[in-house]
Amino acid sequence: MSPSHPSRRAVLGASVLALGAASSSEAAPADAYVLRNVRLETGYDHDAEGVSATRTGLFDVRIASGRIAAVSPTGAPLPAEAKAYDAQGLLMLPAFRDMHIHLDKTFYGDPWVAPRVKHGIPGQIAIEQRLEPGMLAGVEVHAERLVRLCQSRGTTFARSQCNVDPVIGTGNLVRLKQALDRLAPTFGHEIVAFPQHGLVSAHVESLMREAMTLGATHVGGIDPTAVDGGMERSVDTVLQIAHDFKAPIDMHLHEPGPSGIAAIKRIAARVDQEPSLKGRVTFSHCFCLEALSEAEAKDMAALMAQAGMSVASTVPMGPAVMPIPALLDAGVPVYTGTDTVVDFWGVFGQCDVLLRAWTACQIYGWKDELSISQSLRLATGGPTPLSVTGEQLWPKAGDPAHVVLVRAACSAEAVARMPPRDCVIHAGRLAHGVMPGTARA
Ligand SMILES: [Zn+2]
């Protein structure tokens, strides 16, 4: 495949097109505009060995009221008043979603802090308990910095974990919510009330309930056996809070082995009794799946799919391997996220979920055009421009206008080469970069 990328000068130097051809007398919403000459994927070419190339074409994409209003082959006449930007062949992809990040605790933007030797989760929690009070005042500023970093990577939505613990109470949550509400025009969010120091063991059930009234969208949990001191009581407390607030669950499950599996099975059994929970439980990390045999992983994936459970993974590169292909094959939604960016838990986060898709391709041997192309779903939280069979799925009229424009020929090239995210749009509004055809100031 030979991408015919426009030169950077051509894109940045062009001015916004003034389009004179009128085809409609309908009044357009004030925020309406058209992205002209956008590259969209239209199908896969095949040969005897399978997918041989991704087909693309140039389209005009009309955006209005935060949504994609229409997609048409490029060159069709536009209303006289239409504001238009010439994308000159940039590839349009669904904006990315970071489904596991801790926006409330980070040193990002501050001077480097030397990482210290780790002493397991209890040791890390002890460090956190010392540092939290001094970090409280900076939660909003730090969260906004991380959101800007996310946006620069093409991400316009995050599910943020947020500490609810005996040291900080709901202090982080109140501040994080203020920051995210302020950023909402160009960044969507969910907030998980996360009992990092334990739920039952740290006696924070009432704080968790307070967090749900203060705007947390998900009930969190943490290693029911390894941290919270008892699987059944811990899991049941999470389930009860979720039931009372009619809220979905996102549980940190680092603990390996049978105790982690037991927690998943207990929640799956509850989903059976309470079908309203179906599709509303995510396990973050879920390392307990790593030790399973291929057959066991397949069985667990089937159980989780049946319960509508999802997994949020950082696609870890350790000696053990997460059975992400088995989960996807079974129909379990697999999301990716950054987790930590730079803080006392870790310093390697890049806020780039496209890098997670790239990493997955390396780990799982996804080396052909189709596999690389479809791995994009790990970065977008699901949507891909094409189905596995090459049917055009995205974008459609009515979809939210959350998009990224990149210098790539197709999804596979975007994952493999990870180009800069030239223009990032959320709900029709510019979240990062410049509108195509607009000179950078
Ligand atoms: Zn986490």
Residues whose N, C-alpha, C, O or C-beta is under 5 A from the ligand:
A	BS01	ZN	D339
